[in-house]
Amino acid sequence: MQDICRIVVELGGYRLAWIGSAEDNQEQRVRPVVHRGYEKDYLKLFNMTWTNTQRRREPTGSAIRNSAPSVFQNILTNPNYEVWRKEALKRGYASAAALPLKKKDKPFGALSICAAEPNAFGKDELQLLEELAGVIRTALENETKTPAQEH
């Protein structure tokens, strides 16, 4: 998973890529697992969740909750990013996207990406990122197979 984040940042030119795990409990927290890029404690500042409350409608939680990609093309103007805006702008994030990671069609986390420019996530970029999310899903499914299941 670390390699996926590295590829997204280094080859994709994004500011930050991270993978979060959705905790299936009462708090419904999103726990950062790996990241690459300019983060500077950003992921530690906020109690990210995938609950459906007004203050919790950022891309990562939305992608997990809705089992669909979530894109904020302009962090500066998107009202749902208000809680995170100041810290995001300090780090040079201008847009953000998150793609759900699913196992047996149930989201278990998300691949989240922050870009330095607004409107960074066009149709082609999102399609490529969705393919990467599929690679992560496949890798995790293969990782959990026993040798007997492989044959």
Secondary structure by P-SEA (a helix, b strand, c coil): caaaaaaaaacccccccbbbbbcccccbbbbbccccccccccccccccccccccccccaaaaaaaacbbbbccccccccccccaaaaaaaaccccbbbbbbbccccccccbbbbbcccccccaaaaaaaaaaaaaaaaaaaaaaccccccc
